[in-house]
């Protein structure tokens, strides 16, 4: 099964149906960036601390699986040289729409992050990677590719699931699934995803998410937790995501 193709097609449809992560930034919000009134999200609700970004002017930034016209326009308005990489046609259409509307340049590349990334070694100063590797079975190769294409002292900002969402039923009332959640090997989990129109998703552990970054060579600098932003787990203030700031150091 080519699950990444299924997920790309699913996300295209979600964008057309009004998915919140596929709605491009407004002209007003773009203009407010010049007045230092802006925020970016790696996870559903908490804004990334601005000191995580550093000075962006002239920096080469990659939005990895970050299409949708939400973050890349802000990076561009802050003076960064921006590239976005995503497998969703409709998400990339949103990037193109904002860039043409606001008159900035952006490299738009369609591709699958489960395969080697089409960039030279040490190309970027910063990679912005919002929650998206929940749609990928193996995350270590992604961390290894991020390390390869970042320059020394480059920063990786990532939004990561912690697996809790995959344990519960659709009402978030009962624990119904074992971990790891991997529908490629569990028919009941695949059925659950299809019934809830969730694409094909995978849980990942702390070992895979943060341990994998360290194994790839990164040094973890900072992190915070976040909730779903809605639903029972959110109401109970149960965190279901991490955001991490990691540094490529010279070994």
C-alpha positions in Angstrom: 0.0 0.0 0.0 1.3 3.4 -1.0 0.0 5.1 2.2 1.8 8.5 1.5 -0.2 8.8 -1.8 -3.4 8.0 0.1 -2.6 10.7 2.7 -1.7 13.3 0.1 -5.0 12.8 -1.6 -6.9 12.8 1.7 -5.2 16.1 2.7 -6.1 17.6 -0.7 -9.7 16.8 0.0 -9.5 18.1 3.6 -8.2 21.5 2.3 -11.1 21.8 -0.1 -13.4 21.0 2.7 -12.0 23.9 4.9 -9.4 22.0 7.0 -8.0 24.6 9.5 -4.3 23.7 8.6 -5.0 24.4 4.9 -6.4 27.9 5.2 -3.9 30.5 4.1 -3.0 33.5 6.1 -5.1 36.6 5.4 -3.7 39.8 3.8 -4.3 41.6 7.1 -2.4 39.0 9.1 0.5 39.2 6.6 0.7 42.9 6.9 0.7 42.8 10.7 4.0 40.8 10.6 5.8 44.1 9.7 4.4 45.5 13.0 5.9 42.5 14.9 2.4 41.2 15.4 2.7 37.5 14.5 2.9 34.0 15.8 3.5 30.5 14.4 2.3 27.1 15.5 4.1 23.8 15.5 1.3 22.2 17.6 -2.4 23.0 17.8 -2.6 25.9 20.3 0.7 27.2 21.8 2.7 29.7 19.8 6.3 29.0 19.2 8.5 31.3 21.4 9.9 34.0 19.2 13.4 33.5 20.7 13.3 30.0 19.1 13.7 31.5 15.7 16.6 34.0 16.1 17.3 36.6 13.4 15.6 35.4 10.2 16.7 38.1 7.8 18.6 36.5 4.9 18.4 33.0 6.5 17.5 30.0 4.3 14.3 28.4 5.8 12.7 25.1 4.8 9.1 24.4 5.6 9.1 20.6 5.8 5.6 19.2 5.3 4.5 22.8 6.1 2.3 23.7 3.2 -1.0 25.6 3.6 0.1 29.2 3.3 0.3 29.8 7.1 3.9 29.8 8.2 6.0 30.4 5.1 4.4 33.8 4.4 5.5 34.9 7.9 9.0 33.7 7.4 9.1 35.6 4.0 7.8 38.8 5.6 10.5 38.5 8.3 13.2 38.5 5.5 13.9 34.8 5.2 14.7 33.0 1.9 11.9 30.4 2.0 11.4 27.0 0.5 8.3 24.8 1.2 8.3 21.0 0.7 5.0 19.1 0.9 3.2 16.2 -0.9 -0.3 17.9 -1.0 -1.1 19.7 -4.2 -3.7 21.8 -2.5 -1.5 22.7 0.4 1.1 24.0 -2.1 -1.6 25.8 -4.1 -2.2 27.8 -0.9 1.5 28.7 -0.7 1.4 29.9 -4.3 -1.7 31.9 -3.7 -0.3 33.9 -0.8 3.1 34.4 -2.5 1.5 35.8 -5.6 -0.9 37.9 -3.6 1.8 39.5 -1.4 4.6 39.5 -4.0 7.3 37.5 -2.4 9.4 34.7 -3.8 9.2 31.1 -2.6 10.5 27.8 -3.9 7.6 25.3 -3.9 8.6 21.7 -4.2 6.2 18.8 -4.2 7.5 15.6 -2.8 7.4 12.8 -0.2 9.5 13.2 3.0 9.7 9.5 3.5 12.2 9.5 0.6 15.6 11.3 0.5 15.0 15.1 0.4 16.0 16.8 -2.9 18.5 19.2 -1.3 22.3 19.5 -1.1 24.1 18.9 2.2 24.1 22.0 4.5 21.6 24.0 2.5 19.3 25.5 5.2 19.7 27.5 8.4 16.4 26.5 9.8 13.8 23.8 9.2 10.2 24.3 10.4 8.4 21.0 10.7 4.9 21.2 12.2 3.0 18.1 13.3 3.0 15.9 10.3 5.2 12.9 10.9 2.2 11.2 12.5 1.4 10.4 8.8 4.7 8.6 8.4 5.6 5.1 9.6 9.4 5.6 10.2 10.6 8.9 11.5 14.4 8.3 12.0 15.2 8.7 8.3 13.5 12.1 8.3 15.6 13.3 11.3 18.7 12.0 9.4 17.8 13.9 6.3 17.1 17.1 8.3 20.5 16.8 9.9 22.1 16.3 6.5 20.6 19.4 4.8 21.0 21.8 7.8 24.1 23.8 8.1 26.2 23.5 11.3 24.5 25.6 14.0 21.3 25.2 12.1 18.0 24.8 14.0 15.3 22.2 13.6 11.8 23.2 15.0 9.4 20.3 15.2 5.8 19.5 16.3 5.5 15.9 17.5 2.7 13.6 18.7 3.2 11.6 21.9 0.9 8.8 21.1 -1.9 9.5 23.5 -4.5 10.4 20.8 -4.1 7.0 19.3 -5.1 5.2 22.5 -8.6 6.5 22.8 -11.9 6.2 21.0 -13.5 9.0 18.9 -15.1 10.6 22.0 -11.8 10.4 23.9 -13.7 8.7 26.7 -12.1 5.2 26.7 -8.7 3.6 26.0 -9.4 1.3 23.1 -6.2 0.9 21.1 -2.8 -0.6 22.0 0.4 1.1 21.1 2.2 1.3 18.8 -0.7 2.4 16.6 0.3 1.1 13.2 -2.6 0.4 10.8 -0.3 -1.3 8.3 -0.2 -4.3 10.7 -3.5 -3.9 12.6 -6.8 -4.2 10.7 -8.9 -2.8 13.5 -6.8 0.3 13.7 -7.1 0.7 9.9 -10.9 0.3 10.1 -11.0 3.0 12.9 -9.0 5.5 10.8 -11.3 4.9 7.7 -14.5 5.3 9.8 -13.2 8.6 11.1 -11.7 9.9 7.8 -8.3 10.3 9.4 -6.0 9.2 6.6 -3.4 6.7 7.5 -1.7 7.7 10.8 0.9 6.2 13.1 1.8 6.7 16.8 5.4 7.4 17.7 7.3 7.1 21.0 9.5 9.5 22.8 12.4 7.3 21.8 11.5 7.7 18.1 10.6 11.4 18.2 13.2 13.0 20.5 15.6 10.0 20.8 15.6 9.8 17.0 16.7 13.5 16.7 19.5 12.8 19.1 20.5 9.6 17.3 20.7 11.6 14.0 23.1 14.0 15.6 21.0 16.8 17.0 21.3 18.4 20.4 18.0 19.1 22.1 17.9 22.7 23.3 14.3 23.3 24.4 10.8 21.8 24.3 7.2 22.4 25.5 4.0 20.4 25.6 0.6 21.2 24.0 -3.0 19.8 23.9 -5.3 19.0 21.0 -7.0 22.4 21.3 -10.4 20.8 21.6 -12.1 17.6 22.8 -12.1 15.8 26.2 -8.3 15.3 26.4 -7.9 19.1 25.9 -10.6 19.8 28.5 -8.7 17.7 31.0 -5.4 19.5 30.0 -3.8 16.2 28.9 -0.9 17.0 26.6 -0.8 15.1 23.4 2.0 16.9 21.5 5.5 18.2 22.0 7.4 21.0 20.2 11.2 20.7 20.1 14.0 23.0 19.3 17.1 21.2 18.3 20.6 22.3 17.1 22.9 20.7 14.5 26.4 20.7 16.1 29.7 19.9 14.5 31.0 16.5 15.5 
